[in-house]
Amino acid sequence: MDAFIGISIIAFLTFFFLKWILKKLKVGSKNSRNSTAIFSALIASPFIYFGIIFLWMFSASYYPSEEFYKKEWDTNVEERYKMSKHIIESQMLIGKTKAEIIVLLGKEFYIYNENHIAYTLGFVPGLFNIDPDVLDVIFKNGKVIEVAQHES
């Protein structure tokens, strides 16, 4: 019912907007402009409605990316996800030892095995995010070879 009301409001507004545009462009007669505006509004309004919903969903899942700052990393565990993109893309951890990673990112991490640890990043903003993300750090021969992020 809410979608119908939303689409109806958009159709109403679209009709008057299209009618105004057609009049400004001097397209056809008054009757043909009305018919064209009605038909176009009925076709376009569902697309506009769902486009608005899509834009809202996209904006709800956007979050800013920040550079890595150790002090911020240590004190704001729930918003570490903001720095994860920089950590991954800059490859700042690649080639470091586990001891160097612990100095940089801290002692509070999950151990999957001797070659895989993970740090909590907090809840990434999004519509269906119910689990926190983690930063995976993968080692080979004692050095970091891969850093990735995933939902836990």
N, C-alpha and C positions, 0 to 999 in steps of 0.2 A: 504494500500500500504506500509506504514511504517513497519507494522508487517511482511509483506512478505519479505521486504529487510532485516530486522533484523534476521528473521529465516533463510534466505538464507546465510547470513554472518556466522551465528552460524553453519549451516550445512556444509559450506565450511571448516571452522576451525575444526569442529568435525571430518570430513572425514580425514583430514591430521593427526590429532592427533590419531585417531583410527588406521589408516594405519601404523603409526609409532609404536604404541603399539603392533599391531599384528606382525609386522616385528621383533621387539625386542623379542617377545615371540616365534617367529618362528612357527606361526600357519599357516598351509596350504601352498598352492602355491601362487605365486604373483597374479594370476587371482582371486583365491578364497579370498585372503586378500582384494583386491580391491572391489569385490562384497560385501563382509561382511561389509567393511567400508562404502560403499555407502548406503547399506540398513540400517545399524545401525545409520548413520548420519541423514538419512531422518526420521527415527522413533524418534530419541532422540532430534533433534534440536527444535521441538515445545515445548517439555517438558522443555528443558533448557531455552528457551526464556521466557516462562511463569514463570518459577522458578526465573529467574532474576527479572522479574517484581514484583513477590510476595515479594522477599527479599527487593526490593526498597520500596514497600509499607509498609512493616513491619518496616524498618528503619526510614521511614518518620513519623511513628506514635510513635516511641520510645521517651521517655523523662526520664531524670534522676530523681531519688527520693532523697530527702534531708531530714535531720532531721528538726524539727520545731525550728525556731529561731524567737522570738517575733519581734526583730528589722527588720529582713528581711520580716516578715509577714506584718508589719505596713508600710514599705516603698516600697515594690514591689508587689502591688496588682495584676498585670498582670501575675505574675509567682508564685502565691500561690499554684497552682496545684502541684508544685514540693514537697511541704511539706505535702500535703493532705494524701498521703499514710501512712506516719509516724504518723500523727495525728490519723488516723483511726485504724491502726494496733496496735499501742502502747496503745490504749484505754485511752489516757491521759485525755480525757474530761469526761469519764464515772464517774458518781457520783458527778460531780461539779454542783453548782447552776448557775442560769442564771447570777447573779452578778459576779461570778467567771469567767464565760465564757466571759463576756463583758470586764473584766479587762485583760484577756489573749488575746482575739482575736479582741477586739475593739467594738466601738459603731455603726459602719456602717454595718448593716445587714438587711435582709428582714424578715418581720414578716408574716408568713403564718397563724398562730393562736397563742394562748398563750403557746402552747406546742411544737411549731415548728418554729425555726429561721434558716436562711441560710446566709452564707458568700460567696461573689464572689471569685472565684479561678482564673479567667482568662481563656484564650483559651488554652486548652490542645492540643499539637501538634497532628495532624492527617490529613488524606486526606480529610475527609468530615466533619470536625468540623467547623460549622458555628455559633454555640452558645457557650457562655462561660459556664464553669462548676461551680457548687455551692457546698458548704459543708453544708449538712443538719445536724442540731443539734436538736434532739428530746428529750423532757422532759416528765417526769411522776412524779407527786408529787413534783415538783420543782427541780428535779435532772435529769441530762443527763442520758438517758438509751440507746441511739443509736446515732451513727455518721456515715453518709454515704455521698457519692459523686454522683452527677448525672449532666447530661447536662441540662441546663435550657431551 
